[in-house]
Amino acid sequence: MEGSKKIVIGNKMMTRKELFEEHEKFRKEQAKLPFEEKVRALIDLQKIAYNWGKKKDVIVWRSEKRGTAHI
Amino acid sequence: MRNTLQVINELKEKGLIKDYAIGGAIGALRWIEPFFTRDLDIFIVLKEKSEEGELIVLSPIYEELKKRGYIWEGHWIIIEGIPVDIFPVDELEEKAVENAQETEYEGVKTKVITPEYLIALFLRVNRDKDKRKIQMLSEQSEIDEEKLREILKEFELTEKFDRFKKEYYGRE
């Protein structure tokens, strides 16, 4: 049965349901990150969209801590 | 974003705006996992209220920003490398700014709209991307249900919220 199939990730083995639960837990933990860290992650996403996703209309935000990121 | 917020704070110090808070996607980002967005939405309360039908004059704010060398790109003004959308508040947004959480971003004081008001604001616009943010806020942030219901009732959004819940969760 689909629900009882196990998925092996590294040394972990879990069901599909457990895998989704794990993902959900991770997302909730990400939600608790400091605001500053989330904005840094956003800038990384903007860089990906600009470079890899070829969305040339995206303005990559300037990051004060890492220096200028405006492409 | 620190320098951008510093500039907005200076507008407040200069008396060009009475108060402001971060809303939109970046407001939501304060409470949920990182996700992609393009701009920073700032909701501003002006010093003087305009009467119904009167023009809302933002010229002094934009003149000040222009004087400092910030340029327009599309419908954004680019402040310290960040595209900013400035919205003068309506009744709901004013309450959201009033009740926004005071916080600091890299040592700079700012205010962020709380999840309950963000849900009401997203619900009012109600595009697919807004609904997705309501869903993430509901699942990942701590919502004061009583407060949320009060806001929804005050701004006649209860029915819309119940429809949203039915659509996303199959229940009201």
gemmi code that builds the backbone of each chain (N, CA, C; Angstrom):
import gemmi

chains = {
    "A": [
        ("MET", (0.838, -1.199, 0.000), (0.000, 0.000, 0.000), (0.872, 1.248, 0.000)),
        ("GLU", (0.386, 2.293, -0.662), (1.147, 3.544, -0.785), (1.549, 4.136, 0.575)),
        ("GLY", (0.566, 4.130, 1.528), (0.776, 4.741, 2.843), (1.823, 4.031, 3.679)),
        ("SER", (2.048, 2.751, 3.431), (2.985, 2.005, 4.265), (4.382, 1.919, 3.656)),
        ("LYS", (4.560, 2.464, 2.439), (5.870, 2.451, 1.793), (6.847, 3.303, 2.584)),
        ("LYS", (8.071, 2.820, 2.733), (9.071, 3.566, 3.494), (10.005, 4.304, 2.535)),
        ("ILE", (10.427, 5.472, 2.985), (11.364, 6.272, 2.194), (12.662, 6.346, 2.989)),
        ("VAL", (13.763, 6.091, 2.315), (15.051, 6.113, 3.009), (15.802, 7.386, 2.620)),
        ("ILE", (16.139, 8.190, 3.648), (16.927, 9.409, 3.422), (18.132, 9.338, 4.345)),
        ("GLY", (19.304, 9.127, 3.763), (20.513, 8.952, 4.576), (20.341, 7.754, 5.483)),
        ("ASN", (20.475, 7.971, 6.802), (20.288, 6.843, 7.717), (18.890, 6.848, 8.352)),
        ("LYS", (17.996, 7.639, 7.754), (16.625, 7.719, 8.279), (15.665, 6.983, 7.363)),
        ("MET", (14.684, 6.307, 7.978), (13.674, 5.638, 7.184), (12.314, 6.100, 7.694)),
        ("MET", (11.471, 6.570, 6.783), (10.165, 7.058, 7.231), (9.098, 6.842, 6.177)),
        ("THR", (7.852, 6.929, 6.637), (6.741, 6.821, 5.702), (6.557, 8.183, 5.023)),
        ("ARG", (5.774, 8.195, 3.960), (5.488, 9.450, 3.251), (4.842, 10.461, 4.214)),
        ("LYS", (3.929, 9.946, 5.069), (3.234, 10.810, 6.036), (4.260, 11.446, 6.994)),
        ("GLU", (5.169, 10.611, 7.468), (6.194, 11.127, 8.398), (7.092, 12.154, 7.713)),
        ("LEU", (7.370, 11.915, 6.440), (8.212, 12.844, 5.669), (7.531, 14.214, 5.565)),
        ("PHE", (6.224, 14.204, 5.275), (5.477, 15.466, 5.183), (5.435, 16.171, 6.539)),
        ("GLU", (5.266, 15.358, 7.587), (5.231, 15.939, 8.943), (6.571, 16.599, 9.273)),
        ("GLU", (7.635, 15.936, 8.849), (8.991, 16.460, 9.071), (9.169, 17.794, 8.336)),
        ("HIS", (8.685, 17.843, 7.099), (8.769, 19.076, 6.300), (8.000, 20.206, 6.977)),
        ("GLU", (6.812, 19.870, 7.463), (5.961, 20.873, 8.116), (6.641, 21.416, 9.373)),
        ("LYS", (7.299, 20.521, 10.104), (8.021, 20.910, 11.323), (9.159, 21.866, 10.962)),
        ("PHE", (9.857, 21.532, 9.880), (10.975, 22.358, 9.415), (10.483, 23.757, 9.042)),
        ("ARG", (9.348, 23.818, 8.350), (8.798, 25.112, 7.931), (8.408, 25.958, 9.135)),
        ("LYS", (7.863, 25.323, 10.159), (7.496, 26.058, 11.377), (8.742, 26.568, 12.086)),
        ("GLU", (9.810, 25.787, 12.041), (11.077, 26.235, 12.645), (11.647, 27.422, 11.859)),
        ("GLN", (11.535, 27.335, 10.537), (12.002, 28.438, 9.676), (11.244, 29.732, 9.978)),
        ("ALA", (9.963, 29.582, 10.313), (9.126, 30.743, 10.628), (9.622, 31.464, 11.876)),
        ("LYS", (10.358, 30.734, 12.724), (10.843, 31.328, 13.984), (12.222, 31.967, 13.850)),
        ("LEU", (12.812, 31.907, 12.664), (14.134, 32.513, 12.459), (14.064, 34.019, 12.695)),
        ("PRO", (15.182, 34.658, 13.075), (15.147, 36.117, 13.203), (14.793, 36.778, 11.866)),
        ("PHE", (14.104, 37.922, 11.975), (13.661, 38.675, 10.799), (14.832, 38.926, 9.840)),
        ("GLU", (15.965, 39.336, 10.400), (17.153, 39.660, 9.598), (17.602, 38.453, 8.770)),
        ("GLU", (17.558, 37.289, 9.412), (17.991, 36.071, 8.712), (17.036, 35.730, 7.562)),
        ("LYS", (15.744, 35.973, 7.800), (14.751, 35.706, 6.750), (14.955, 36.651, 5.561)),
        ("VAL", (15.299, 37.910, 5.855), (15.525, 38.854, 4.753), (16.774, 38.440, 3.969)),
        ("ARG", (17.780, 37.915, 4.665), (18.975, 37.420, 3.944), (18.592, 36.243, 3.039)),
        ("ALA", (17.719, 35.377, 3.549), (17.252, 34.239, 2.733), (16.465, 34.753, 1.523)),
        ("LEU", (15.667, 35.799, 1.740), (14.898, 36.398, 0.642), (15.837, 36.930, -0.442)),
        ("ILE", (16.917, 37.599, -0.010), (17.872, 38.139, -0.992), (18.502, 36.997, -1.803)),
        ("ASP", (18.777, 35.888, -1.135), (19.304, 34.715, -1.857), (18.275, 34.226, -2.885)),
        ("LEU", (17.001, 34.229, -2.504), (15.941, 33.808, -3.442), (15.851, 34.772, -4.624)),
        ("GLN", (16.019, 36.063, -4.348), (15.982, 37.053, -5.431), (17.152, 36.841, -6.398)),
        ("LYS", (18.324, 36.493, -5.838), (19.497, 36.229, -6.691), (19.243, 35.012, -7.585)),
        ("ILE", (18.619, 33.991, -6.990), (18.309, 32.773, -7.765), (17.327, 33.119, -8.890)),
        ("ALA", (16.280, 33.884, -8.533), (15.281, 34.266, -9.542), (15.935, 35.064, -10.666)),
        ("TYR", (16.845, 35.959, -10.308), (17.500, 36.822, -11.298), (18.468, 36.022, -12.186)),
        ("ASN", (19.334, 35.264, -11.554), (20.389, 34.561, -12.302), (19.911, 33.266, -12.945)),
        ("TRP", (19.353, 32.408, -12.135), (19.008, 31.069, -12.596), (17.627, 31.057, -13.239)),
        ("GLY", (16.714, 31.785, -12.634), (15.344, 31.842, -13.165), (15.198, 32.830, -14.302)),
        ("LYS", (16.296, 33.559, -14.592), (16.331, 34.534, -15.692), (15.218, 35.579, -15.587)),
        ("LYS", (14.854, 35.928, -14.362), (13.858, 36.988, -14.171), (14.619, 38.302, -14.041)),
        ("LYS", (14.917, 38.894, -15.183), (15.788, 40.072, -15.183), (15.097, 41.339, -14.675)),
        ("ASP", (13.790, 41.235, -14.436), (13.095, 42.398, -13.877), (13.137, 42.404, -12.339)),
        ("VAL", (13.704, 41.363, -11.756), (13.807, 41.319, -10.290), (14.955, 42.213, -9.829)),
        ("ILE", (14.673, 43.075, -8.882), (15.729, 43.903, -8.292), (16.239, 43.170, -7.056)),
        ("VAL", (17.495, 42.758, -7.107), (18.067, 42.067, -5.947), (18.395, 43.118, -4.890)),
        ("TRP", (17.802, 42.961, -3.724), (17.948, 43.962, -2.657), (19.403, 44.126, -2.221)),
        ("ARG", (19.740, 45.340, -1.901), (21.076, 45.605, -1.379), (21.148, 45.064, 0.049)),
        ("SER", (22.193, 44.297, 0.308), (22.369, 43.742, 1.644), (23.460, 44.517, 2.350)),
        ("GLU", (23.099, 45.212, 3.426), (24.077, 46.073, 4.111), (25.206, 45.271, 4.742)),
        ("LYS", (24.866, 44.093, 5.265), (25.893, 43.326, 5.986), (26.877, 42.622, 5.064)),
        ("ARG", (26.381, 42.196, 3.883), (27.272, 41.451, 2.985), (27.850, 42.333, 1.878)),
        ("GLY", (27.544, 43.611, 1.927), (27.986, 44.503, 0.857), (26.920, 44.592, -0.206)),
        ("THR", (27.178, 45.305, -1.289), (26.173, 45.554, -2.302), (25.846, 44.297, -3.092)),
        ("ALA", (24.562, 44.028, -3.204), (24.148, 42.846, -3.964), (23.343, 43.236, -5.196)),
        ("HIS", (23.260, 44.518, -5.460), (22.475, 44.973, -6.607), (23.164, 44.524, -7.896)),
        ("ILE", (22.457, 43.774, -8.707), (23.090, 43.244, -9.929), (22.776, 44.154, -11.102)),
    ],
    "B": [
        ("MET", (18.127, 46.259, 4.225), (16.851, 46.856, 4.589), (17.024, 47.853, 5.735)),
        ("ARG", (18.106, 47.677, 6.503), (18.336, 48.576, 7.644), (18.369, 50.043, 7.195)),
        ("ASN", (19.153, 50.320, 6.147), (19.292, 51.708, 5.691), (17.979, 52.259, 5.138)),
        ("THR", (17.215, 51.396, 4.493), (15.906, 51.812, 3.955), (14.990, 52.238, 5.104)),
        ("LEU", (14.961, 51.416, 6.145), (14.107, 51.730, 7.296), (14.589, 52.999, 7.997)),
        ("GLN", (15.896, 53.187, 7.994), (16.466, 54.398, 8.595), (15.933, 55.644, 7.853)),
        ("VAL", (15.886, 55.551, 6.533), (15.379, 56.680, 5.720), (13.900, 56.939, 6.047)),
        ("ILE", (13.121, 55.867, 6.160), (11.685, 56.018, 6.484), (11.542, 56.655, 7.881)),
        ("ASN", (12.388, 56.212, 8.803), (12.352, 56.793, 10.159), (12.676, 58.286, 10.114)),
        ("GLU", (13.579, 58.660, 9.234), (13.937, 60.081, 9.109), (12.764, 60.907, 8.572)),
        ("LEU", (11.961, 60.293, 7.705), (10.753, 60.977, 7.212), (9.811, 61.260, 8.382)),
        ("LYS", (9.778, 60.307, 9.302), (8.926, 60.461, 10.494), (9.500, 61.556, 11.404)),
        ("GLU", (10.806, 61.510, 11.599), (11.453, 62.530, 12.446), (11.250, 63.932, 11.877)),
        ("LYS", (11.257, 64.007, 10.553), (11.085, 65.316, 9.898), (9.636, 65.789, 9.918)),
        ("GLY", (8.734, 64.930, 10.366), (7.325, 65.292, 10.442), (6.571, 65.116, 9.136)),
        ("LEU", (7.203, 64.436, 8.172), (6.511, 64.220, 6.893), (5.474, 63.103, 7.000)),
        ("ILE", (5.719, 62.197, 7.930), (4.694, 61.177, 8.226), (4.523, 61.080, 9.744)),
        ("LYS", (3.321, 60.673, 10.132), (3.034, 60.571, 11.568), (3.506, 59.219, 12.108)),
        ("ASP", (3.238, 58.191, 11.342), (3.598, 56.844, 11.773), (3.645, 55.948, 10.537)),
        ("TYR", (4.244, 54.779, 10.698), (4.267, 53.820, 9.580), (4.451, 52.408, 10.122)),
        ("ALA", (4.194, 51.433, 9.272), (4.502, 50.039, 9.614), (4.758, 49.260, 8.328)),
        ("ILE", (5.555, 48.218, 8.485), (5.829, 47.321, 7.354), (4.638, 46.372, 7.211)),
        ("GLY", (4.136, 46.248, 5.989), (3.036, 45.306, 5.740), (3.369, 44.431, 4.551)),
        ("GLY", (2.367, 43.956, 3.865), (2.566, 43.126, 2.668), (3.390, 41.884, 2.946)),
        ("ALA", (4.117, 41.461, 1.915), (4.870, 40.212, 2.015), (5.972, 40.279, 3.079)),
        ("ILE", (6.637, 41.435, 3.185), (7.719, 41.529, 4.177), (7.141, 41.560, 5.595)),
        ("GLY", (5.969, 42.148, 5.722), (5.286, 42.090, 7.019), (5.019, 40.631, 7.379)),
        ("ALA", (4.533, 39.876, 6.394), (4.248, 38.452, 6.625), (5.527, 37.672, 6.917)),
        ("LEU", (6.602, 38.052, 6.215), (7.895, 37.361, 6.394), (8.372, 37.401, 7.852)),
        ("ARG", (7.985, 38.448, 8.550), (8.332, 38.565, 9.977), (7.790, 37.374, 10.762)),
        ("TRP", (6.660, 36.809, 10.284), (5.950, 35.789, 11.071), (6.002, 34.399, 10.462)),
        ("ILE", (6.416, 34.292, 9.183), (6.389, 32.970, 8.538), (7.732, 32.650, 7.882)),
        ("GLU", (7.827, 31.465, 7.306), (9.088, 31.009, 6.701), (9.482, 31.912, 5.516)),
        ("PRO", (10.780, 31.970, 5.182), (11.209, 32.808, 4.050), (10.559, 32.389, 2.733)),
        ("PHE", (10.168, 33.369, 1.941), (9.603, 33.121, 0.615), (9.953, 34.304, -0.282)),
        ("PHE", (9.781, 34.099, -1.577), (10.200, 35.119, -2.542), (9.225, 36.295, -2.597)),
        ("THR", (9.765, 37.481, -2.662), (8.966, 38.674, -2.952), (9.884, 39.728, -3.560)),
        ("ARG", (9.277, 40.768, -4.135), (10.085, 41.751, -4.853), (10.275, 43.056, -4.098)),
        ("ASP", (9.257, 43.463, -3.324), (9.299, 44.832, -2.802), (8.937, 44.924, -1.327)),
        ("LEU", (9.133, 46.103, -0.799), (8.838, 46.383, 0.605), (7.630, 47.320, 0.649)),
        ("ASP", (6.558, 46.849, 1.267), (5.349, 47.673, 1.380), (5.364, 48.421, 2.702)),
        ("ILE", (5.243, 49.737, 2.603), (5.218, 50.567, 3.801), (3.863, 51.284, 3.850)),
        ("PHE", (3.157, 51.108, 4.952), (1.872, 51.792, 5.144), (2.116, 53.015, 6.016)),
        ("ILE", (1.766, 54.170, 5.486), (2.059, 55.395, 6.231), (0.778, 56.111, 6.685)),
        ("VAL", (0.890, 56.674, 7.886), (-0.184, 57.529, 8.403), (0.319, 58.952, 8.252)),
        ("LEU", (-0.467, 59.759, 7.543), (-0.055, 61.146, 7.329), (-0.407, 62.005, 8.539)),
        ("LYS", (0.280, 63.119, 8.666), (0.043, 64.030, 9.795), (-1.388, 64.531, 9.806)),
        ("GLU", (-1.826, 64.962, 8.614), (-3.179, 65.502, 8.538), (-4.079, 64.581, 7.750)),
        ("LYS", (-5.250, 64.335, 8.325), (-6.201, 63.452, 7.651), (-6.921, 64.200, 6.543)),
        ("SER", (-7.088, 63.506, 5.409), (-7.849, 64.157, 4.338), (-9.308, 63.764, 4.470)),
        ("GLU", (-10.173, 64.683, 4.154), (-11.614, 64.399, 4.209), (-11.968, 63.500, 3.032)),
        ("GLU", (-13.063, 62.803, 3.170), (-13.552, 61.930, 2.097), (-13.602, 62.695, 0.766)),
        ("GLY", (-13.030, 62.146, -0.250), (-13.070, 62.789, -1.557), (-11.930, 63.762, -1.796)),
        ("GLU", (-11.256, 64.153, -0.717), (-10.127, 65.066, -0.899), (-8.921, 64.306, -1.429)),
        ("LEU", (-8.008, 65.033, -2.013), (-6.795, 64.384, -2.521), (-5.853, 64.033, -1.373)),
        ("ILE", (-5.177, 62.889, -1.492), (-4.144, 62.528, -0.513), (-2.822, 62.982, -1.123)),
        ("VAL", (-2.195, 63.927, -0.493), (-0.993, 64.507, -1.092), (0.269, 63.868, -0.501)),
        ("LEU", (0.956, 63.137, -1.378), (2.204, 62.488, -0.952), (3.425, 63.228, -1.491)),
        ("SER", (3.155, 64.297, -2.233), (4.255, 65.012, -2.893), (5.414, 65.382, -1.962)),
        ("PRO", (5.164, 65.930, -0.760), (6.306, 66.305, 0.090), (7.228, 65.123, 0.421)),
        ("ILE", (6.615, 63.956, 0.580), (7.408, 62.749, 0.880), (8.278, 62.387, -0.326)),
        ("TYR", (7.646, 62.360, -1.495), (8.393, 61.997, -2.699), (9.428, 63.060, -3.069)),
        ("GLU", (9.095, 64.326, -2.806), (10.066, 65.412, -3.075), (11.306, 65.221, -2.209)),
        ("GLU", (11.072, 64.892, -0.939), (12.175, 64.682, 0.001), (13.050, 63.501, -0.457)),
        ("LEU", (12.394, 62.428, -0.884), (13.134, 61.241, -1.323), (13.910, 61.539, -2.615)),
        ("LYS", (13.283, 62.302, -3.487), (13.932, 62.678, -4.757), (15.162, 63.552, -4.473)),
        ("LYS", (14.981, 64.466, -3.518), (16.067, 65.370, -3.129), (17.279, 64.582, -2.626)),
        ("ARG", (16.993, 63.455, -1.987), (18.074, 62.613, -1.459), (18.670, 61.699, -2.530)),
        ("GLY", (18.127, 61.788, -3.742), (18.707, 61.041, -4.866), (18.072, 59.691, -5.133)),
        ("TYR", (16.949, 59.398, -4.478), (16.303, 58.110, -4.725), (15.454, 58.201, -5.988)),
        ("ILE", (15.538, 57.157, -6.787), (14.902, 57.196, -8.112), (13.675, 56.291, -8.209)),
        ("TRP", (12.852, 56.558, -9.189), (11.688, 55.736, -9.482), (12.062, 54.626, -10.445)),
        ("GLU", (11.544, 53.459, -10.207), (11.704, 52.368, -11.160), (10.354, 51.664, -11.209)),
        ("GLY", (9.642, 51.823, -12.319), (8.271, 51.316, -12.401), (7.430, 52.055, -11.383)),
        ("HIS", (6.677, 51.322, -10.583), (5.843, 52.004, -9.583), (6.530, 52.068, -8.221)),
        ("TRP", (7.800, 51.656, -8.175), (8.531, 51.688, -6.905), (9.451, 52.894, -6.828)),
        ("ILE", (9.740, 53.272, -5.608), (10.846, 54.197, -5.405), (11.967, 53.372, -4.766)),
        ("ILE", (13.140, 53.474, -5.334), (14.240, 52.638, -4.850), (14.966, 53.389, -3.733)),
        ("ILE", (14.813, 52.903, -2.522), (15.455, 53.533, -1.365), (16.551, 52.609, -0.849)),
        ("GLU", (17.772, 53.085, -0.944), (18.932, 52.299, -0.492), (18.924, 50.892, -1.088)),
        ("GLY", (18.656, 50.830, -2.388), (18.748, 49.545, -3.109), (17.528, 48.647, -2.969)),
        ("ILE", (16.469, 49.153, -2.355), (15.281, 48.316, -2.163), (14.053, 48.989, -2.781)),
        ("PRO", (13.309, 48.257, -3.630), (12.091, 48.835, -4.204), (10.999, 48.961, -3.135)),
        ("VAL", (10.531, 50.173, -2.940), (9.552, 50.419, -1.871), (8.236, 50.919, -2.473)),
        ("ASP", (7.154, 50.368, -1.973), (5.812, 50.835, -2.311), (5.270, 51.543, -1.081)),
        ("ILE", (4.882, 52.805, -1.246), (4.366, 53.560, -0.103), (2.854, 53.709, -0.247)),
        ("PHE", (2.131, 53.249, 0.777), (0.667, 53.326, 0.741), (0.136, 54.227, 1.854)),
        ("PRO", (-0.595, 55.282, 1.499), (-1.269, 56.034, 2.558), (-2.418, 55.181, 3.094)),
        ("VAL", (-2.604, 55.180, 4.407), (-3.546, 54.225, 5.004), (-5.019, 54.595, 4.815)),
        ("ASP", (-5.844, 53.549, 4.779), (-7.293, 53.749, 4.919), (-7.637, 53.341, 6.359)),
        ("GLU", (-8.897, 53.166, 6.653), (-9.307, 52.918, 8.039), (-8.706, 51.628, 8.635)),
        ("LEU", (-8.814, 50.533, 7.868), (-8.280, 49.256, 8.365), (-6.756, 49.320, 8.498)),
        ("GLU", (-6.125, 49.877, 7.498), (-4.651, 49.954, 7.530), (-4.159, 50.854, 8.669)),
        ("GLU", (-4.911, 51.911, 8.945), (-4.522, 52.794, 10.048), (-4.544, 52.044, 11.376)),
        ("LYS", (-5.569, 51.232, 11.565), (-5.655, 50.417, 12.791), (-4.499, 49.419, 12.837)),
        ("ALA", (-4.172, 48.877, 11.655), (-3.074, 47.908, 11.579), (-1.748, 48.572, 11.974)),
        ("VAL", (-1.545, 49.792, 11.527), (-0.312, 50.526, 11.866), (-0.300, 50.852, 13.365)),
        ("GLU", (-1.437, 51.299, 13.840), (-1.589, 51.657, 15.252), (-1.247, 50.475, 16.164)),
        ("ASN", (-1.697, 49.293, 15.754), (-1.505, 48.092, 16.579), (-0.302, 47.249, 16.155)),
        ("ALA", (0.528, 47.804, 15.270), (1.687, 47.034, 14.777), (2.696, 46.803, 15.897)),
        ("GLN", (3.476, 45.750, 15.713), (4.470, 45.405, 16.731), (5.723, 46.257, 16.561)),
        ("GLU", (6.131, 46.893, 17.652), (7.384, 47.659, 17.598), (8.534, 46.683, 17.725)),
        ("THR", (9.488, 46.815, 16.824), (10.613, 45.887, 16.848), (11.864, 46.607, 16.338)),
        ("GLU", (12.946, 45.873, 16.250), (14.176, 46.449, 15.690), (14.642, 45.572, 14.551)),
        ("TYR", (15.173, 46.205, 13.513), (15.784, 45.458, 12.419), (17.237, 45.903, 12.343)),
        ("GLU", (18.143, 45.003, 12.645), (19.582, 45.320, 12.712), (19.822, 46.633, 13.465)),
        ("GLY", (19.150, 46.763, 14.595), (19.361, 47.911, 15.472), (18.539, 49.145, 15.133)),
        ("VAL", (17.760, 49.078, 14.046), (16.934, 50.227, 13.663), (15.475, 49.960, 14.081)),
        ("LYS", (14.906, 50.948, 14.783), (13.524, 50.778, 15.248), (12.551, 50.787, 14.077)),
        ("THR", (11.574, 49.902, 14.153), (10.548, 49.869, 13.115), (9.277, 49.236, 13.678)),
        ("LYS", (8.238, 49.179, 12.870), (6.999, 48.526, 13.276), (6.564, 47.557, 12.190)),
        ("VAL", (6.042, 46.415, 12.620), (5.562, 45.403, 11.659), (4.110, 45.062, 11.985)),
        ("ILE", (3.294, 45.025, 10.966), (1.872, 44.703, 11.153), (1.732, 43.264, 11.682)),
        ("THR", (0.859, 43.101, 12.644), (0.701, 41.794, 13.295), (-0.043, 40.803, 12.372)),
        ("PRO", (0.104, 39.492, 12.646), (-0.536, 38.491, 11.780), (-2.043, 38.684, 11.639)),
        ("GLU", (-2.717, 39.076, 12.720), (-4.182, 39.215, 12.667), (-4.595, 40.297, 11.663)),
        ("TYR", (-3.915, 41.430, 11.711), (-4.234, 42.502, 10.758), (-3.767, 42.148, 9.343)),
        ("LEU", (-2.641, 41.460, 9.249), (-2.170, 41.044, 7.914), (-3.202, 40.138, 7.254)),
        ("ILE", (-3.753, 39.210, 8.039), (-4.777, 38.311, 7.480), (-5.949, 39.133, 6.950)),
        ("ALA", (-6.396, 40.114, 7.739), (-7.522, 40.954, 7.302), (-7.170, 41.710, 6.016)),
        ("LEU", (-5.953, 42.221, 5.958), (-5.535, 42.992, 4.770), (-5.409, 42.096, 3.540)),
        ("PHE", (-4.823, 40.922, 3.718), (-4.693, 39.988, 2.584), (-6.071, 39.506, 2.129)),
        ("LEU", (-6.929, 39.287, 3.105), (-8.271, 38.806, 2.803), (-9.044, 39.819, 1.959)),
        ("ARG", (-8.829, 41.080, 2.255), (-9.527, 42.134, 1.534), (-9.119, 42.146, 0.052)),
        ("VAL", (-7.829, 41.910, -0.222), (-7.347, 41.897, -1.611), (-7.711, 40.562, -2.274)),
        ("ASN", (-7.428, 39.461, -1.518), (-7.921, 38.127, -1.868), (-7.475, 37.537, -3.208)),
        ("ARG", (-6.251, 37.902, -3.681), (-5.741, 37.230, -4.869), (-5.186, 35.876, -4.421)),
        ("ASP", (-4.822, 35.014, -5.355), (-4.299, 33.701, -4.977), (-3.086, 33.828, -4.066)),
        ("LYS", (-2.177, 34.767, -4.398), (-0.967, 34.899, -3.582), (-1.295, 35.433, -2.179)),
        ("ASP", (-2.378, 36.172, -2.062), (-2.797, 36.653, -0.734), (-3.352, 35.496, 0.094)),
        ("LYS", (-4.130, 34.658, -0.574), (-4.718, 33.506, 0.116), (-3.623, 32.576, 0.632)),
        ("ARG", (-2.571, 32.430, -0.202), (-1.450, 31.573, 0.195), (-0.775, 32.131, 1.463)),
        ("LYS", (-0.667, 33.451, 1.529), (-0.051, 34.072, 2.713), (-0.949, 33.919, 3.939)),
        ("ILE", (-2.259, 34.014, 3.734), (-3.186, 33.813, 4.863), (-3.007, 32.391, 5.397)),
        ("GLN", (-2.884, 31.454, 4.458), (-2.712, 30.060, 4.850), (-1.418, 29.883, 5.660)),
        ("MET", (-0.327, 30.470, 5.171), (0.958, 30.332, 5.876), (0.906, 31.008, 7.240)),
        ("LEU", (0.281, 32.180, 7.304), (0.157, 32.881, 8.593), (-0.667, 32.038, 9.566)),
        ("SER", (-1.740, 31.433, 9.068), (-2.596, 30.619, 9.931), (-1.848, 29.400, 10.463)),
        ("GLU", (-0.982, 28.846, 9.619), (-0.308, 27.605, 10.004), (1.005, 27.813, 10.751)),
        ("GLN", (1.676, 28.932, 10.484), (3.038, 29.073, 11.016), (3.203, 30.149, 12.088)),
        ("SER", (2.218, 31.018, 12.243), (2.374, 32.051, 13.269), (1.330, 31.846, 14.362)),
        ("GLU", (1.570, 32.477, 15.478), (0.609, 32.340, 16.575), (-0.472, 33.404, 16.416)),
        ("ILE", (-1.651, 32.953, 16.106), (-2.764, 33.883, 15.863), (-3.620, 34.004, 17.122)),
        ("ASP", (-3.911, 35.243, 17.479), (-4.872, 35.490, 18.548), (-6.258, 35.438, 17.891)),
        ("GLU", (-6.912, 34.276, 17.998), (-8.185, 34.040, 17.296), (-9.246, 35.073, 17.663)),
        ("GLU", (-9.288, 35.424, 18.950), (-10.300, 36.375, 19.413), (-10.084, 37.736, 18.761)),
        ("LYS", (-8.830, 38.152, 18.753), (-8.463, 39.443, 18.153), (-8.795, 39.436, 16.658)),
        ("LEU", (-8.425, 38.321, 15.992), (-8.683, 38.196, 14.557), (-10.174, 38.327, 14.270)),
        ("ARG", (-11.006, 37.608, 15.040), (-12.455, 37.650, 14.842), (-13.006, 39.063, 15.040)),
        ("GLU", (-12.448, 39.762, 16.044), (-12.862, 41.157, 16.306), (-12.594, 42.042, 15.084)),
        ("ILE", (-11.389, 41.908, 14.539), (-10.993, 42.725, 13.375), (-11.888, 42.397, 12.178)),
        ("LEU", (-12.057, 41.093, 11.944), (-12.865, 40.661, 10.794), (-14.291, 41.182, 10.904)),
        ("LYS", (-14.813, 41.163, 12.139), (-16.185, 41.626, 12.365), (-16.264, 43.132, 12.123)),
        ("GLU", (-15.311, 43.858, 12.687), (-15.320, 45.320, 12.556), (-15.274, 45.766, 11.087)),
        ("PHE", (-14.518, 45.023, 10.282), (-14.358, 45.450, 8.887), (-15.153, 44.572, 7.902)),
        ("GLU", (-16.120, 43.881, 8.450), (-17.058, 43.072, 7.664), (-16.360, 42.076, 6.737)),
        ("LEU", (-15.422, 41.369, 7.337), (-14.666, 40.386, 6.550), (-14.902, 38.950, 7.028)),
        ("THR", (-15.774, 38.802, 8.010), (-16.003, 37.475, 8.597), (-16.448, 36.453, 7.549)),
        ("GLU", (-17.415, 36.852, 6.750), (-17.963, 35.931, 5.750), (-16.876, 35.511, 4.754)),
        ("LYS", (-16.064, 36.488, 4.360), (-14.985, 36.224, 3.400), (-13.969, 35.245, 3.998)),
        ("PHE", (-13.688, 35.419, 5.293), (-12.729, 34.543, 5.970), (-13.286, 33.124, 6.072)),
        ("ASP", (-14.549, 33.024, 6.393), (-15.170, 31.698, 6.495), (-15.173, 30.984, 5.140)),
        ("ARG", (-15.392, 31.769, 4.075), (-15.341, 31.183, 2.721), (-13.930, 30.697, 2.416)),
        ("PHE", (-12.935, 31.513, 2.826), (-11.534, 31.139, 2.611), (-11.236, 29.813, 3.330)),
        ("LYS", (-11.685, 29.724, 4.585), (-11.411, 28.510, 5.373), (-12.064, 27.280, 4.751)),
        ("LYS", (-13.235, 27.475, 4.219), (-13.952, 26.377, 3.579), (-13.200, 25.931, 2.322)),
        ("GLU", (-12.725, 26.928, 1.577), (-12.005, 26.647, 0.343), (-10.683, 25.917, 0.619)),
        ("TYR", (-9.967, 26.350, 1.655), (-8.648, 25.782, 1.921), (-8.659, 24.567, 2.837)),
        ("TYR", (-9.570, 24.566, 3.786), (-9.553, 23.486, 4.772), (-10.825, 22.641, 4.765)),
        ("GLY", (-11.752, 23.013, 3.910), (-12.988, 22.247, 3.815), (-13.919, 22.449, 4.991)),
        ("ARG", (-13.649, 23.473, 5.820), (-14.544, 23.778, 6.960), (-14.475, 25.264, 7.264)),
        ("GLU", (-15.497, 25.745, 7.986), (-15.522, 27.163, 8.336), (-14.879, 27.384, 9.687)),
    ],
}
model = gemmi.Model(1)
for chain_id, residues in chains.items():
    chain = gemmi.Chain(chain_id)
    for i, (resn, *xyz) in enumerate(residues, 1):
        res = gemmi.Residue()
        res.name, res.seqid = resn, gemmi.SeqId(i, " ")
        for name, pos in zip(("N", "CA", "C"), xyz):
            atom = gemmi.Atom()
            atom.name, atom.element = name, gemmi.Element(name[0])
            atom.pos, atom.b_iso = gemmi.Position(*pos), 0.0
            res.add_atom(atom)
        chain.add_residue(res)
    model.add_chain(chain)
structure = gemmi.Structure()
structure.add_model(model)
structure.setup_entities()
